[in-house]
Amino acid sequence: MSQRMRFTAEELLRCRFAISPLREAQGAIRTLSHPDRHGYHLPWLRQVRTVAAGLDLIAFWLLTPGNGHGPDFLHPVPAVPLAALEDETAAIRATDPEVARQQIARALAQTPGARDSRRGRAMLADPAGTVRQLAGQYEHVWSALLAPHWPRLRAVLEADVAYHARRLADGGMQRLFTGLHPLLNWSEGALSVGGGVPEKERLPSPSGGLVLVPSVFFWPEASSAFDPPWQPTVVYPARGVGGLWARTGPSASDALVRLLGANRAAILSGLDAPTTTTALAHRHDLAMSSVSAHLAVLRDAGLLRSRRYGHQVLYERTPLGIAMATGGLL
């Protein structure tokens, strides 16, 4: 769905970034449900496969329709720059049962058969219990799947916030949203999410301002929420996800060099975010013509894909390229 958000000057002054462990737990659950769409996280998926198989995630999957909107109470806006999971789950537990029932019913209605399923009927019959159960399950997912990796995840998220904060300081909102995500566009004092004519538009209102939440597990998507009484929020994929799970041992890199050659192996391994030919040439101290030739070979082999962003052509790894660069196939 295409959306457009307009902001007052006061709201723009309150624009802020926030890191949310709860969003990472939500993204991890989404990744488990569609592992084929998340090549960057294949090493993590292999690590948690056994533990994840023992988790009961059916309720979450019923409440997160692929092309729809899940219950708003499951997505509390982080109140501080680095939220604590227990504070976010406490906000979920504080949800009014009637509000929860209405939002659960709306989410279930978007998936054929979900509302009449055994689990769907149980959630609607006891919304207060469902709220407590979902909050507890988020904590279980976090403890079992993400807590051991949190220092690594947090480092990526904090680096992303620092990078985009500098872009905001350098060029304002226009520069911030240029390159944040292809679906995000800032123009004439409004933020558009998605392409085409907006299907929904949020008018200026005295809210707490826009909250930008980077996510490791939300890649490659971006989404927004602004329905009252919720604070307008945009979740976008953090930079640096491509190298998040990379193994640094010499065996993986040596194998890749033997397979592709030193320069192509270096380009593929270092391509942890969409990058231009010029940037790659500078990074690897190679001639533009050499980089272009290497990129063409890697793309023809199915390891890279290219897409145009404005006047630039960006290269990024395919799931096969990710698996090869991170040692998953070597």
N, C-alpha and C positions, 0 to 999 in steps of 0.2 A: 504494500500500500504506500502510495506517495503522500507525504505530509509536508506541511509548511508551518514554521513557527515564527511568529513575530514577537519582538521583545521591546519593552520600554527601555529608556536610557538607564533607569535604576536597576532593571533586571540584568542588563549587560554588565553593569558594574559588579554584579554579584556572580558572574560566571566563574566557575571553579572546577578543578579536577578532583576526583576522589577514586581511591582504590577500594574495591569491595571483594572480600573473600567469598561472600555469598554468591556474587555473580560468577566467580570462578567455579564454585560448586555447581551452579546451574549449567554453566558451559560444559563442565566435565560430564554431567549427565547427558546433555545433548550430544556430546562427542561419542559417548558409549552407545547411544541409540543409532548413530549414523557414522560408524568408524570409517567407511569408505570415502566420506567427504572431508576427512581431516588428516591428510597425509602428513602434515607437520608433527602430529601427535602419535604417529605409529609406535615410536619407541616407548612412550608412556603407556599406550594401550597394551603393549606386550607385557610391560612390567605389572600392570594392575589386573590383568585378565582374570586370574584365579580369584582374587579378592572381590572384584566387581561382580563375578558370577554369583556370589553369595548375597548380594544386596537386593532388596525388594524396591525396585524403581518404577513399578507399574503405575502407581498413582501420579508420579511426575510426568510420565510419558502420556498418560491420558489427559493431563492438564496443560500440555504444551503442544497444541496443534501445529503441524508443519507450516501452514500458511496463515495461521490465525494469531490470536492474542490470548495469552494465558492470564490467570488471575492477577490483578494488580497487587494484591496484598502479599504475594510471594516475591515482589520486587521492591522492597523499601528503599528509598533513596538514602545513600550513605550521608550521615550528618556531619562527618569529619573527614579530613583528607585521607586518613588511613583507618578504615573502619575495623572493628573487632567482630569476629563472627558471632560471638555471644550477644552482642548488642543488636546485630541484624536479625538474628533469630528471635530475640526478645520482642522486636518490633512486629515480627510475624505473629507471635503468640498473643500480642495485644489486639489483634484484629477482632472486630465485632462479629459474632457468629452469623448474624443475618447478612452482613456485607459479604462475608466469606461464602455463604450459601449462594447468594446471587451471582457472585463472580465464578464460583465453581460450576454452577449450572450453565452460565454463558460459555465457559471454556469447553465443557463437555459437549455442548450442542454443536461445536464446530467439527467434531470427529464422529462420523456415522457409527452408531451403536455404542458409543462411550457412555452416554447417559443411562442406558438400560443395562449396561454390564453390571456384574455383581459388585465390582469395586466402585463404579460410578454411583450406584444406588446407595452404597454404604457411606460414601462421602457426603451425599446430599442429605441423608438421614441424620447424620451427626456432624454438622460443620465445625462445631467447637472442637470435637475430638480430632477431626481431620486436620485442623490448623495445628494442634499440638503435635500430631503425628508427623506432619510434613516438616515442621521446625526441627523435631528430633532427628528425622531422616537426613536433613541437610547436615546436621552436626555429625551424623554417622558417616556420611559420604566424605565430609571434610577430613575427619580423623583417619578414615581408612585409605583414602585415595590421594589427598592433596597435602595434608600436614607435613609428611616427610619431604615434600618438594617445595614447600612454601618459601624458603630463603631464595631459591632459584627463581620462582615465579615472581616474588616481590621485587627482586632486582630488575627483572625485565620491565615490570609495570612502572617502577619508580624512574627508570631510565626513559621510558616513553613520556611520562609526565614532564620530566625535565626538558626533553627535546621540544615538545609542543609548547611548553610555557615560554621557551626562548623564542619560538616562532610567533607566539602571541605578542610578546614584548617587542619584537622587531617590526611586525607589520600589522598588528591588530587582528580582528576577527577574520578578515579576508585571507590573510596569510595563514592563520591557524587552520582554517578549513580547506585550504588548497593542499591536497596531498594527505589529509587525514583519512579520507576514504572516498572512493569514486562516487558513492551514493550521496555524499554530503556536499552541499554547495551553499555558500553564503553570498547573498546579493541584496542590495537595497534594504538593509536592516532586517533581513529574514533568513532563516536557515531552512533549506529544502532537504528532505530526506527521501531518496528514491528519484526515479526519473519520471518525465511526463507531467501532465497537469495534476496538481495536488488533489487528492480525494478528500483530505481533511486539512483544516487550517486552524491553528491556534492563534487567537488574537491576544494582544498585549494585556497583561493582568498583573496585579501586585503580588507576585510570587517571590520565591527565594532566588530566582535566577536560574540559569542553565547549568546543569551538572554534567560534566564529561567524564565517563568511566571507561578507561582502557581495560581490555580483557585479553588474556592469553588464549582462552578456550573458545572465544566467540568468533575467531577467524573462520571464514573470510567475510563475515557478514557485518552489518551495522544496523542498529535499530534505534527507535526513539519512542518515548512515551510522554504524553503531556495532558492526558485527560484529567480534569479536576477530580479530587483535590490534590493530585500528585504533582510534585515539582517536576518541571520539564527536564528530561534526562536523555542523553545519547550514549549508547554503548558502542564502542568501536574496537577493532582488533589492534592490539598493541604492536609496536615495531619490535623486531628482533625475535619473533616467534620461530622463524626458520632455523635458528641455531640453538633453540632452547634445550633440546634433548640430545644435541650432538655429542658423540663420544670423542674424547680428545686424545685417546691412546694412539701411538704411532702405527699400530697394525692397520687400523681403518684407513688412515690417510695414505699409508704406503700402498695398500691394495688399490685405492682409488687412483693413485698416480700411475701404478702399473697398468691399470685398465684404460685410463683416458689420456695419460700424459700429464706432465707437471702443470702446465698452464691451464688446461681445461679442468683438471681436478681442483686447482686453486679457485678458479672462477665459480665452479659449481658449489664448492664447499663454502665460499664466502658470500654466496648470494642468499642471505638470510632475510632480505626484504626486496621488493621490486626496485630495480636499479636500471639506470640508463647505460648505454655503451660508453659514453664519455666518463661517467663516474667509475665504471669498471676499469677503463684504461688508466685512469689516474690512480686507482687503488692498487692495481697490479703492475704499474709502471710498464705498460705495454702500448704499442702503437694502436690507434683506433682501428686500422685495417686488420690487425691481428686479432683484436678482440671481436670484431664483427665476424671474422671467419670462424673463430672458436664458438661463438654464440650460435652461428648457423648450424654447425655440426651438432652441438648439444640439443638444439631445438629439433633438428631432423631426427635425432635419436630418441625423441620423446622425453627428454630430461628437463627441458625448459619450454616455456610458452611466452609469447610477447603480447602486449596490449598497448594501445595508444592512449595516452593521458595528456590532453591538450596538444601541444606541439612535440611532445616527447614520446618515445617508445620505451616502455618499461619491460624488463625481463624478470621472470620469476620461475622458481622451480615447480615442476609438476609433482604429483604424489610419488611417481617413480623416481624423479630426481631427488626428492626429499629423502626417500628411503635409502637411496644409494649414497647420498652425501653424509647421512647420519650413521652409516654403517649397517643399516637394516638389511641390506642385500649382499653385504660383503663379508 
